[in-house]
Amino acid sequence: MASPEVSSRIITLTSDYGADSLYAAALRGAILQQDPSVRIVDITHSIRPFDTNAAAFALRSVSPHFPRGTVHILALNTNQEEDYVHRVMELGGQFFVGLDDGIFSLIADREPDAIHDIDMQSESDILTFPERHLFVQVACHLVQGGVLAAVGRQSPGWEESEWQRPLIGADYVQGSVLHVDRFGNLITNLDERTFREVGRDRPFRIPLRSSRMDVTRIHTSYSAVPSGERVALFNHMGLLEIAIRHGSQGSGGGASQLFGIKEGATIRIEFEAAPKMGNLI
């Protein structure tokens, strides 16, 4: 595979450390110690502990906006187990470094360009912080233009994992809330293509807390409704999002609080039943 574009020199960090974590500061310091010219971007350190799905969602959401050659460090669930090993995935000219517990298959929207096991020797005998003693070393190697072959042998495959797939019926689609952002917006696993294929332009409703709150229309922007009103739209990832315009999580104004819906909750789109065709005589 082609080496990354060295001019990017970007390493991102995604973890479940929590805000203002000393662990995140240690990673930044280790990167700068190896290469002071690297630009470090903190994607988020607020992933729920050990939540692979949430971390994959974050990377899948933002990585397309980064240039080729970017290296993403996945700093959660990092200690190797019998079935899971440290790997690097190359996807669209970017690199993802972490423990392959299924997270790479969740991040990728297509077949990866390459996957390599990490065989590089850790710079420390400490085994409890591989993101600091191993992932940083791998990331700096790649961001400086190093080749994957020097990281380790090509992997025969990856760990397979899947988003919870929506349930599809003749007159409904049922999915779940993948993410609640700081505004209380509900981001689901229901995509626009499935909505259109099942719905076939039929009237629909999305039941919420009460019938008067039900959503019966999809808009194209938040500004399509007055401030304080509910709005449903397909976001930049093509996923159904339900929000309150100018809502704010924590102040009682976000969709999550107003509708009593949290991450993992069920969201259902119910379409008007199609008329039954009579028998032709």
Summary of the structure (lengths in Angstrom):
residues: 281
radius of gyration: 21.8
end to end distance: 64.4
largest distance: 82.6
contacts: 870
relative contact order: 0.13
helix: 24%
strand: 26%
